[in-house]
Amino acid sequence: MKGLIGFSVLIMVLTVKLTAVCQVAATASGELQPDNVRIDHRVLMGNQPVLQIFLDVLRGTGLNGGFAEIAACSDLPRGNLKLTQGITIREAMNALVSANPSYKWELQNGVVILMPRTGVPLLDTKIGKFQMDASERETSAVVQKMLGAPEVRLHAAQLDLKLGLGQGGPGIYEEHPVPKAPARFQSDWDNFSLLDGLNRIVRTSPKAVWIYRETDCRNDKTYRVEVASDY
């Protein structure tokens, strides 16, 4: 009987240990995913730029992000959001698009993306090949070169879009300068979309977010891309 009890105790101990190992493995494999990352602060934002709301949701999570907006001459799209501390990023993003229905969100290769529900055609541009040694360059240089790809320039022209003056310099964000993030990688990519390329760029830096802004001002349509870090 003692042997049977001892064997039962051993089985229980092994079961508990195996369960604990499985729980740790599951947590590690799902690290930095919207279902297991929670925001550590409340969000109370009314009539604020949607970009600012999005960055506030991601703040402190360590997640990479992507944001796109289409604006008029000087009016930034604005929105509202109220969140309690401790909810998951998935719950937060679902609440964000519910409160601001002109936007949609998705997760692509670990990057949380918020963009107009109608889509952004230029981000769908297919690029055949892109090569660059970015080990000694800032992220802005990588973005500049990617926007200069023949496929992007051609598609932009077809959409009647021009690259905004001061791309990478003063503009929409000059009141709150966007920190430059070093891009420590070598790129040799084939057959990818501009959206995928921007995702790959921000994934080289923790907490980096790409920001695409398209402006239609009296039939003068421009676009620009920035990368923010340490949001």
C-alpha positions in Angstrom: 0.0 0.0 0.0 2.9 2.4 0.9 4.4 1.7 -2.5 1.2 2.5 -4.3 0.8 5.7 -2.3 4.4 6.7 -3.1 3.9 6.0 -6.8 0.6 8.1 -6.8 2.4 11.0 -5.2 5.2 10.7 -7.7 2.7 10.8 -10.6 1.0 13.9 -9.1 4.3 15.7 -8.7 5.3 14.9 -12.3 1.9 16.0 -13.5 2.2 19.3 -11.7 5.7 19.9 -13.0 4.7 19.0 -16.6 1.7 21.4 -16.3 3.9 24.2 -15.1 6.4 23.6 -17.9 3.6 23.6 -20.5 2.3 26.8 -19.1 5.7 28.5 -19.3 6.2 27.2 -22.8 2.8 28.5 -23.9 3.6 31.9 -22.4 7.0 32.0 -24.1 5.7 30.9 -27.5 2.9 33.5 -27.4 5.1 36.3 -26.1 4.2 39.8 -27.3 1.0 38.7 -28.9 -2.3 40.8 -28.6 -3.9 38.1 -26.5 -1.3 37.9 -23.8 0.0 41.5 -23.6 -2.0 43.8 -21.4 -1.9 47.6 -21.1 -0.7 48.8 -17.8 -2.5 52.1 -17.7 -6.0 53.6 -18.3 -6.8 55.3 -21.6 -9.1 58.3 -21.4 -8.9 60.3 -24.6 -11.6 62.4 -26.2 -11.4 64.2 -29.5 -7.7 63.5 -29.8 -5.7 62.6 -33.0 -6.3 58.9 -33.7 -2.5 58.5 -34.0 -2.0 59.7 -30.5 -4.7 57.3 -29.2 -3.1 54.4 -31.0 0.4 55.2 -29.6 -1.1 55.5 -26.1 -2.7 52.0 -26.4 0.7 50.5 -27.4 2.6 52.5 -24.8 4.5 50.2 -22.4 3.7 47.0 -24.3 6.9 46.6 -26.3 4.9 45.8 -29.4 5.7 47.1 -32.8 3.0 49.0 -34.7 1.9 50.5 -38.0 -0.5 53.4 -38.5 -2.0 54.9 -41.7 -4.3 57.8 -42.1 -5.8 59.9 -44.9 -6.4 63.5 -44.0 -7.6 66.8 -45.4 -5.4 70.0 -45.7 -4.8 70.6 -42.0 -7.3 68.5 -40.1 -5.9 65.4 -38.4 -8.5 62.5 -38.0 -9.6 62.6 -34.4 -11.3 60.0 -32.2 -12.2 58.9 -28.7 -11.3 56.0 -26.5 -11.8 54.9 -22.8 -10.1 51.8 -21.5 -9.5 50.3 -18.1 -6.1 49.2 -17.0 -5.2 45.5 -17.5 -7.2 44.6 -20.6 -5.4 42.8 -23.5 -4.2 44.6 -26.6 -6.7 42.6 -28.6 -9.5 43.9 -26.4 -8.1 47.4 -26.5 -7.8 47.4 -30.4 -11.3 46.0 -30.7 -12.6 48.8 -28.5 -10.6 51.4 -30.5 -12.1 50.5 -33.9 -15.6 50.1 -32.3 -15.3 53.7 -31.0 -13.8 54.9 -34.3 -15.5 52.7 -37.0 -13.8 54.3 -40.0 -10.6 52.4 -38.9 -9.7 48.7 -38.9 -6.9 46.8 -37.1 -5.0 43.7 -37.8 -1.9 41.8 -36.7 0.7 41.1 -39.4 3.9 39.2 -38.4 3.8 40.6 -34.9 3.1 44.2 -35.9 -0.2 45.8 -34.7 -1.6 47.8 -37.6 -4.4 50.5 -37.6 -5.5 52.0 -40.9 -8.6 53.3 -42.6 -11.3 50.7 -43.2 -11.3 51.6 -46.9 -7.6 50.7 -47.1 -4.5 52.5 -48.4 -3.8 51.5 -52.0 -0.1 52.6 -52.1 0.7 50.3 -49.2 -0.3 47.4 -51.4 2.4 48.2 -53.9 4.4 45.1 -54.8 8.2 45.5 -54.8 10.3 43.0 -56.8 13.6 43.4 -55.0 15.1 45.6 -52.3 18.7 45.5 -51.1 20.4 47.7 -48.6 23.1 47.6 -46.0 21.5 49.6 -43.2 24.0 48.8 -40.4 25.3 52.3 -40.3 22.2 54.2 -41.3 19.1 55.5 -39.6 15.7 54.0 -40.2 14.7 57.1 -42.2 17.3 56.3 -44.8 15.9 52.8 -45.3 12.4 54.2 -45.6 13.6 56.8 -48.1 15.2 54.2 -50.3 12.1 51.9 -50.2 9.8 54.8 -51.2 12.2 55.5 -54.1 11.7 52.0 -55.5 10.5 52.1 -59.1 7.3 50.2 -58.3 6.4 52.6 -55.5 7.1 55.7 -57.6 5.1 54.3 -60.5 2.1 53.3 -58.4 2.2 56.7 -56.6 2.1 58.4 -60.0 -0.9 56.3 -61.0 -2.7 57.3 -57.8 -1.7 61.0 -58.5 0.3 61.0 -55.3 3.5 63.0 -54.7 6.1 62.4 -52.0 5.6 65.1 -49.4 8.2 67.9 -49.2 10.6 67.3 -46.3 10.0 63.6 -46.2 11.8 62.5 -43.0 12.0 66.2 -41.9 9.7 68.9 -40.6 6.0 68.4 -41.2 3.0 67.0 -39.4 5.0 65.9 -36.4 7.3 68.8 -35.9 5.7 70.0 -32.7 6.6 66.6 -31.2 9.7 65.4 -33.1 9.7 61.7 -33.9 12.8 60.0 -32.4 15.0 58.4 -35.1 15.6 54.7 -34.7 18.8 53.1 -35.9 18.2 50.3 -38.4 20.7 47.5 -37.6 20.1 45.0 -40.4 20.9 44.1 -43.9 18.0 43.8 -46.3 17.8 41.5 -49.3 14.1 41.1 -49.9 12.2 39.8 -52.9 8.5 40.1 -54.0 7.0 41.9 -51.0 4.5 44.7 -50.5 5.3 48.2 -49.3 3.3 47.4 -46.2 5.3 44.3 -45.5 8.5 46.2 -46.0 7.5 48.8 -43.4 6.6 46.0 -41.0 10.1 44.4 -41.5 11.8 47.7 -40.9 10.0 48.4 -37.5 10.6 44.9 -36.4 14.3 45.6 -36.3 13.8 48.0 -33.3 11.8 47.3 -30.1 8.7 49.6 -29.8 9.1 51.1 -33.3 6.0 52.2 -35.2 5.7 53.2 -38.9 3.4 56.1 -39.6 1.9 56.7 -43.1 0.1 59.9 -43.7 -1.7 60.8 -47.0 -3.0 64.3 -47.5 -5.5 65.6 -50.1 -5.4 69.4 -50.0 -7.2 71.1 -52.9 -6.5 68.3 -55.3 -2.8 68.3 -54.3 -2.3 64.7 -53.0 0.9 64.0 -51.0 2.1 61.2 -48.8 4.9 60.7 -46.3 6.2 58.0 -44.0 7.9 58.3 -40.6 9.2 55.8 -38.1 8.7 56.6 -34.4 10.5 54.8 -31.6 10.3 54.8 -27.8 6.7 55.9 -28.0 
